[in-house]
């Protein structure tokens, strides 16, 4: 479960109290101080994934879905999942009970194995990245994340990269930055046994949103080390070799070009499987 808290700018005392309650439960809270009153934007970005939008008043928690939200209705936060996740009404009832339990200091419901998997936070053993994105970064570089899945029977690897993006600067005197996560980039590496992870380091540059910030390069350099790639990290050489490898479909052994989806790894896998079955997406 992922949490976005919509706040005033700068966040007020009530906003900070709500954020702290989620952080005390181990959640990496994303803070959005721009779109609190932009319902159309919220519908566009969260309307198609499993979600509930919530309003927490002094003693009650109200919930709904964004497409049915009255533009005048107040709300504090949204809980959402990747599009591939399937939740039923019983799941959402349980999630509401869970949220109420720590937002209002009530009794924590007994966590089933499924709920432990869905809820995340301190209730999950799955770590998305080594240094999680926090709501405020003080003199630190926001965290990027990377995960991979290798399908040896198909000789394919999927690699997902998520980068943090700055959405609003707070008072410059406080040197604080509010960040949120971008839509994931998932790189498809075909003929993985031969090519390895090398295409990760040049394929991302086909996306206009990648490479404009030097932090993107710093992340790739750190990833190069983590994946124990051979040789020194040289971005110019990597890009040059990537162009030579693909040659944009010309020549023997050339690949068809970078294959990058702006989807999560799970959603990209679903897309590839659907294409195999003859369904276009």
C-alpha positions in Angstrom: 0.0 0.0 0.0 1.3 3.4 -1.0 0.3 6.6 0.7 0.1 10.2 -0.6 -0.8 13.0 1.8 -2.2 16.1 0.2 -1.2 19.2 2.2 -1.3 22.9 2.2 1.9 24.7 1.4 3.7 24.7 3.6 2.1 21.8 5.5 0.2 22.9 8.5 0.3 21.4 12.0 -2.6 19.0 11.2 -0.9 17.9 8.0 2.4 17.2 9.8 0.6 15.2 12.5 -1.1 13.0 9.9 2.2 12.4 8.1 3.9 11.5 11.4 1.3 8.9 12.2 2.0 7.1 8.9 5.7 7.4 9.3 5.4 5.9 12.8 3.9 2.8 11.1 6.9 2.6 8.7 5.3 4.1 5.6 7.3 6.1 3.1 4.9 9.0 2.8 4.7 11.0 -0.4 3.7 14.6 0.2 1.8 16.6 -2.5 1.4 20.3 -1.7 0.3 21.2 -5.2 -2.7 19.2 -6.3 -4.9 19.2 -3.1 -7.6 21.1 -4.9 -7.1 19.7 -8.4 -9.6 16.9 -8.6 -9.2 16.4 -12.4 -5.4 15.8 -11.9 -6.1 13.3 -9.0 -8.6 11.4 -11.1 -6.2 11.3 -14.1 -3.3 10.0 -12.0 -5.1 7.7 -9.5 -8.5 6.9 -11.0 -7.4 3.8 -12.8 -5.5 2.0 -10.0 -7.0 0.3 -6.9 -7.4 3.2 -4.4 -9.4 4.9 -1.8 -9.3 8.6 -0.9 -9.8 9.5 2.7 -10.8 12.4 4.9 -9.8 12.1 8.6 -11.7 14.5 10.8 -11.4 14.6 14.6 -13.1 11.3 15.3 -14.1 9.6 12.1 -12.5 8.4 8.8 -14.5 8.8 5.6 -13.5 7.1 2.3 -14.5 7.0 -1.4 -13.0 6.7 -4.9 -11.8 9.8 -6.7 -14.1 9.5 -9.7 -17.1 9.8 -7.3 -15.6 12.5 -5.2 -17.5 15.8 -4.9 -15.1 18.6 -5.9 -16.1 20.4 -2.7 -15.5 17.4 -0.5 -12.4 17.7 1.8 -9.8 14.9 1.8 -6.4 14.3 3.4 -4.8 11.4 1.8 -5.0 8.6 -0.8 -4.1 4.9 -0.4 -3.3 3.2 -3.6 -1.8 0.1 -5.2 -0.3 -0.8 -8.6 -2.8 -1.3 -11.3 -2.1 -5.1 -11.5 -3.1 -5.6 -7.8 -6.7 -6.9 -7.4 -8.6 -5.9 -4.2 -12.2 -6.7 -3.3 -14.6 -4.9 -1.0 -13.6 -7.0 2.0 -10.0 -5.9 1.5 -11.0 -2.3 1.6 -13.1 -2.7 4.7 -10.1 -4.3 6.5 -7.8 -1.5 5.3 -10.2 1.1 6.7 -10.2 -0.7 10.0 -6.5 -0.8 10.0 -6.1 2.9 9.2 -8.6 3.9 11.9 -6.7 1.8 14.4 -3.6 3.9 14.4 -5.0 7.2 13.2 -7.4 7.3 16.2 -5.3 5.1 18.6 -7.7 2.3 18.5 -7.3 -1.5 18.6 -5.2 -2.9 15.8 -7.1 -5.6 13.9 -5.5 -9.0 13.6 -3.4 -9.1 10.4 -3.9 -11.9 8.0 -1.1 -13.1 5.7 -2.8 -11.3 2.8 -3.2 -8.1 4.7 0.4 -8.2 5.8 1.4 -8.4 2.1 -1.0 -5.6 1.1 -0.4 -3.1 3.8 3.4 -2.8 3.6 4.9 -0.3 6.0 6.5 -1.9 9.1 4.1 -4.9 8.5 6.0 -6.0 5.4 9.5 -7.4 5.0 9.8 -6.2 1.4 12.2 -3.2 1.0 11.8 -1.2 -2.2 15.1 0.7 -1.8 17.9 1.0 0.6 17.3 4.6 1.5 13.6 5.2 1.2 12.1 8.4 -0.1 10.9 10.6 2.8 8.5 13.5 2.8 11.3 16.0 3.3 14.9 15.8 2.3 17.3 18.0 4.2 20.7 18.3 2.5 20.4 14.8 1.2 19.9 13.3 -2.3 16.4 11.9 -2.8 16.4 8.1 -3.2 16.0 6.3 -6.5 14.9 2.7 -6.5 15.7 -0.3 -8.8 14.3 -3.8 -9.0 14.6 -6.6 -11.5 13.1 -9.9 -12.6 14.8 -12.4 -14.8 12.9 -15.0 -16.9 15.5 -17.5 -17.9 13.1 -19.6 -19.9 12.4 -16.6 -22.1 15.9 -15.1 -22.0 14.4 -11.8 -20.9 14.9 -9.5 -18.0 12.7 -6.6 -16.8 14.3 -3.8 -14.8 12.2 -1.1 -13.0 13.6 2.3 -12.1 11.7 4.8 -10.0 13.1 8.3 -9.6 12.0 11.0 -7.1 10.9 14.3 -8.6 10.7 17.6 -6.8 7.1 18.9 -6.6 7.5 21.9 -4.4 10.2 23.8 -2.5 9.4 24.8 1.0 10.8 27.9 2.8 14.3 28.2 1.4 15.5 29.1 4.9 14.6 25.6 6.1 16.3 24.0 3.1 13.6 21.5 2.7 12.3 19.9 -0.5 9.0 18.0 -1.0 9.3 15.1 -3.3 7.1 12.5 -4.9 7.9 9.4 -7.1 7.7 9.5 -10.9 5.8 7.0 -13.0 8.2 3.9 -13.1 10.5 3.2 -16.0 10.7 -0.5 -16.9 13.4 -1.6 -19.4 12.8 -4.8 -21.3 16.1 -6.6 -22.0 15.8 -9.3 -24.6 18.6 -11.9 -25.2 19.5 -11.2 -21.6 22.0 -14.1 -21.4 24.2 -12.3 -23.9 23.5 -8.7 -23.2 23.2 -8.7 -19.4 22.1 -5.5 -17.6 24.1 -3.2 -19.9 21.0 -1.9 -21.8 19.6 -0.4 -18.5 22.3 2.2 -18.6 21.5 3.7 -22.0 17.9 2.7 -22.8 16.5 5.2 -20.2 17.8 8.1 -22.3 15.1 7.5 -24.9 12.7 9.1 -22.4 12.6 12.9 -22.4 12.3 13.0 -18.6 15.6 11.1 -18.1 19.0 12.6 -18.1 18.2 16.2 -17.6 19.4 16.1 -14.0 22.9 15.1 -13.0 21.3 13.0 -10.2 20.1 10.6 -12.9 23.7 10.0 -13.9 24.8 9.6 -10.3 22.2 7.0 -9.8 23.3 5.0 -12.8 26.9 5.2 -11.6 25.9 3.8 -8.2 23.8 1.1 -9.9 26.8 0.2 -12.1 28.7 -0.6 -8.9 25.8 -2.5 -7.3 25.3 -4.7 -10.3 29.1 -5.4 -10.5 29.3 -4.3 -14.1 32.7 -4.8 -15.8 35.0 -1.8 -16.4 34.7 1.7 -15.2 31.5 3.7 -15.5 31.8 6.1 -18.5 28.5 7.5 -19.5 29.6 8.8 -22.9 31.1 5.5 -23.8 28.0 3.6 -22.6 25.7 5.7 -24.7 28.1 5.4 -27.7 28.2 1.6 -27.3 24.4 1.4 -26.9 23.9 3.2 -30.2 26.4 0.9 -31.9 24.7 -2.2 -30.4 21.3 -1.2 -31.7 22.3 0.5 -34.8 18.6 1.3 -35.0 17.7 -2.0 -36.8 20.4 -1.8 -39.5 23.0 -4.6 -39.9 23.4 -8.1 -38.7 22.6 -8.6 -35.1 21.2 -5.2 -34.6 18.4 -4.8 -32.0 15.3 -2.9 -32.7 16.1 0.0 -30.3 15.5 0.7 -26.6 12.4 -0.9 -25.1 11.2 1.1 -22.2 7.7 1.2 -20.7 6.4 4.0 -18.4 4.8 1.3 -16.2 5.6 -0.7 -13.2 7.5 -4.0 -13.7 4.3 -6.0 -12.9 2.2 -4.0 -15.4 4.9 -4.3 -18.1 4.9 -8.0 -17.6 1.2 -8.1 -18.1 1.5 -6.1 -21.2 4.1 -8.4 -22.7 2.1 -11.5 -21.9 -1.0 -9.9 -23.4 0.9 -9.2 -26.6 2.0 -12.8 -26.7 -1.6 -13.9 -26.5 -2.5 -11.5 -29.3 -4.1 -8.7 -27.4 -2.8 -5.2 -28.1 -2.2 -2.8 -25.2 
